[in-house]
Amino acid sequence: MGSDKQQPTGEPERPPRFDQQRVEEKVTVLQVEGELDIGSADALRTALDAAEAQADIVRLDATGVQFLDSTALGVMLASAQRLAARGGRLELMNASPAVRRILDMTLIARTVHLIP
């Protein structure tokens, strides 16, 4: 689905960008930039699936995440559950206070490990 939303500056919204790198044998860092919402859920799912295939611990670097909706939360929760089932985990690092608050309110912080 395309999005014709515009940012407050009047510029068209850019789709999120994902950049994956392996930092340890069983840890993969997935850097995320942009908004994680219903429009980017499939891209997030695909990026998490690829990271899960390479590592038991997936660290989602949310430094560049401006927005997170319930669809993205569901994708993250499903990934965290798949990883936990095989002894791994999904970690979220560098989340903004707003994103951390959403995770705390929805109790997803119990499943997705938050790293300051």
TAFEN-V236051 format. One line per field, one symbol per residue. phi: phi as a letter, one per 40 degrees, with the letter a starting at -180 (. if undefined). psi: psi as a letter, one per 20 degrees, with the letter a starting at -180 (. if undefined). burial: b if it has 24 or more other ideal C-beta (glycine too) atoms within 12 Angstrom, else e. A space follows every 10 residues. Layout:
# TAFEN-V236051
phi: ???
psi: ???
burial: ???
This chain:
# TAFEN-V236051
phi: .cbbcbcdcg ccccccbbbb acbadbbbbb cbbhcbadcb dcccdcccdc cccbacbbbc ccdcccaabc cccccccccd cccccbgbab bbbgccdccc ccccccgccc bcccbd
psi: prpkqqrhii qqpqqqppop qphrgjpppo pppapoahhj ghgggggggg ghhiqhppoo okgjphqpah ghgggggggg hgghhjjaqp qpqkqrhggh gghghijhih gpppp.
burial: eeeeeeeeee eeeebbebeb eeeeeebbbb bbbbbbbeeb bebbbebbee bbebbbbbbb bbebbbbbee ebbbbbbbbb ebbeeeebbb bbbebeeebe ebbeeeebbe bbbbee
